[in-house]
Amino acid sequence: MKPYKARSLKAAERAVRSLTKQRDELDELLAIFDRERKMLAKLAADTPQFFNPLDVMEAKKIRDLILKQLND
């Protein structure tokens, strides 16, 4: 694959905006993944780690969704 070479300033700005938007979306997805990973770690702990029962329900929902995807 050839490296990108802008033919004009507008094209370069458009490419930068696109890459910035893509980076922001990836950062958001990584933040969601990190939060879910921590919730699942708390759920798997031997001792209670949650103070809010709604957090427990959310963690179980995430767990069940992952397990469902494994079985499909």
C-alpha positions in Angstrom: 0.0 0.0 0.0 1.3 3.4 -0.9 1.8 6.1 1.7 -0.8 8.9 1.6 0.3 12.0 -0.2 -2.0 15.0 -0.2 -2.5 16.9 -3.5 -3.9 20.0 -1.8 -4.2 21.6 1.6 -7.9 20.9 1.7 -7.3 17.2 1.1 -4.7 17.1 3.8 -7.0 18.9 6.3 -9.8 16.4 5.4 -7.5 13.5 6.0 -6.4 14.9 9.3 -10.1 15.5 10.4 -10.9 11.9 9.4 -8.0 10.5 11.4 -8.8 12.7 14.4 -12.4 11.5 14.3 -11.2 7.9 14.0 -8.8 8.3 16.9 -11.5 9.8 19.1 -13.8 6.8 18.3 -11.1 4.4 19.2 -10.3 6.2 22.5 -14.0 6.0 23.4 -14.1 2.3 22.6 -11.0 1.6 24.6 -12.5 3.5 27.6 -15.6 1.4 27.4 -13.6 -1.8 27.2 -11.4 -0.8 30.2 -14.5 0.0 32.3 -16.1 -3.3 31.4 -12.9 -5.2 32.1 -12.7 -3.7 35.5 -16.3 -4.4 36.3 -15.8 -8.1 35.3 -12.7 -8.3 37.4 -14.8 -7.0 40.4 -17.5 -9.5 39.6 -15.0 -12.4 39.6 -13.4 -11.4 42.9 -13.8 -13.7 45.9 -15.0 -10.9 48.1 -17.7 -8.3 47.4 -16.4 -5.4 45.4 -19.5 -3.4 44.5 -21.2 -0.8 46.7 -24.1 -0.2 44.3 -26.4 -3.2 43.3 -27.0 -1.5 39.9 -23.3 -1.9 39.1 -23.6 -5.6 39.9 -26.5 -5.9 37.5 -24.6 -4.1 34.8 -21.6 -6.3 35.3 -23.7 -9.5 35.1 -25.4 -8.1 31.9 -22.0 -7.6 30.3 -20.9 -11.1 31.4 -24.0 -12.7 30.0 -23.7 -10.8 26.7 -20.1 -12.1 26.3 -21.1 -15.6 27.2 -23.9 -15.5 24.7 -21.6 -14.4 21.9 -19.3 -17.3 22.8 -22.1 -19.8 22.3 -23.4 -18.3 19.0 
